[in-house]
Amino acid sequence: MAATSARVGGLNRPVALKVDVDTLRGTREGVPRLVELLCRLGVGGTFYFSLGPDHTGRALKRVFRRGFLGKVRRTNVAGHYGFRTLMYGVLLPGPNIGRRAGDVMRSVRAAGFEVGIHCYDHVRWQDGVAQASAAWTRREYQRATDAFAQVFGEPARSHAAAGWQINPHTLVLQTEAGLRYASDGRGPRPFWPVMSDVIGGCLQIPTTLPTFDELIGVEGRDADGAADEVLRLSRIDADAGHVFTLHAELEGQQLLPQFEKLLRAWLAEGRSVVALRDYAGSLDQASIGRGRIVMGEVPGRSGLLAVSGQATL
Ligand SMILES: [Zn+2]
């Protein structure tokens, strides 16, 4: 790795941590473990919560979708998520995560971490938003913002779409809501978004690195190999900064040791591990270009995700 002292807004080759929280179990069990780890290492991070019903069990229908079965085998979904979670919305009613675990969410903010909206109903958004109407999107988005305000007593300032799924209407809603930024997709660098014929007014800060679950089981990699690969990739374009997405259900539980190893490696290299708001604050927003969001494939993940293409305007 090239020795460099280049700094972006006072940060040293920053890595922003984006923690997606999908389930009640992940909120209650994975989140406190991650908070403990991040506090112990003195690093920042942003937690994106699923605020409404946990209908994870309905995601089982994805088993019938091409590509998902291989992922289930590779990543031991039942082991990570737990049998009970996989029944929510199928054989058991989906518990409301915001109502049942709002105290955990508030404790994350109280510990100094940034909090934002992941979704209201993860399965519903992930499976429905790509083809949804403006009215559907507004209703679901409003449910999430209302539930966030209910839990935290203040409006959300950022959004990270469930399953990296959005549509053009989402950009309108984020602009209306006056969000500071959103992290809805995958791509190499922050950009001002355009999707279809909608020009968004809310900065997009995409996830730049692959997730552990996209790497495990590919090319013979185990969880330690996945951590090594993320570290290797994070050294490319390091000065510009990276965004790494983890899940409370994975890195907060069975993959916690490998995640800690990765964090320690970043700190040993002197890198700033921060919340997205700190990374966003370090950017010279006037110099950021437009980029087009399209739905595209990402290695190791089934279906199509929001990915950013080249500047268009
Ligand atoms: Zn998620």
Boltz pocket constraint, residues with backbone or C-beta under 6 A from the ligand:
constraints:
  - pocket:
      binder: B
      contacts: [[A, 20], [A, 21], [A, 22], [A, 118], [A, 122], [A, 161], [A, 162], [A, 163]]
      max_distance: 6.0
